[in-house]
Amino acid sequence: MSDERRLRLAVTTSAETLERLREPLATRGIDARHLPAKGRSIPVSAEVAGDPIAPVDDLAAGFDVGFVYPTRLMEGGALDARLGIPWVNGRDSVVTSRNKAGVLATLHDAGIPVPRTTMISNPVDGETLSAALEPFSFPVVVKPNSATRGVGVAKAADLDSLFGVVDYLNLVHDYRATGDKSYLIQEYLPDATDYRVMVIDGEYAGAVERRLPPDALASGRWKHNVHRGAVARGVDLGPEARALAERTAQVLGIDWLGVDLLAVGGGKAESDGVEADDGAGDGTRDADGVRFLVNETNARPTVDTATKYEPDFYDRLAALIRRTAAGG
């Protein structure tokens, strides 16, 4: 890296991702620094137009490029205007991925398999909700349209249970400051295996399987989010799953993306060097009969330990950051 200048990368999360990024990127000439986007003040104007704005330490220090646009869009708008830097994943990427229904509709229209899903935009009456349930069988999954980490996701075993969950959503949506007043009803796939696939600049970069511990499964728990207690182990997915994740990132136009796949039916989904035959149908079923569906995407994915990804993971990530900084 001696022939390339060091870059200063703005990272708006101070959690695991920043700590895991720092050392590998530093060895590749990129200094990852925390840029807080909440719990702070952000000077946005001076008393007289054209006068210098009061400096803030982290803004005055300067950054060359941002990693992912802040999840709080209002604060992000102010910081983005102050910094004037490009982002690996900018506002559009974050907004696109956050809208689960929009993502699933876009992918479905592109021929990418997704779970059966219906979006409900409040307010709706019981008759409308009951009609929306006709294509489904209980239990169903109910989830906020724009939350992450499994927040607010519930499983409803019957109509009364569903109405109870919806009653709570209605209370939240009645609050005028609530921006997103929609939620999803989705088919429940009880035996599906959950994978988070990382895609960098359009290419597969590794994957983890997210699985609950045996005692959690025995107690009836079913969510596979790591932030809800699931354990992530690195896996080597086969070509069908890799191609599906890459196609998802391509369709959405997002360079740094976590793609959540559900594997249904058949045997194991990890690669054993056996290719699917030409009769695999829609190209999402592998040689073991496993069918893959895209459940969600995340333009702000948590970075796991490097050993769970492809060996060139950080080389490719550093290249993407440098290309973004150069305006490419």
Order of alpha helices (4+ residues) and beta strands (2+ residues): beta-alpha-beta-alpha-beta-alpha-beta-alpha-alpha-beta-alpha-beta-beta-alpha-beta-beta-beta-alpha-beta-alpha-beta-beta-alpha
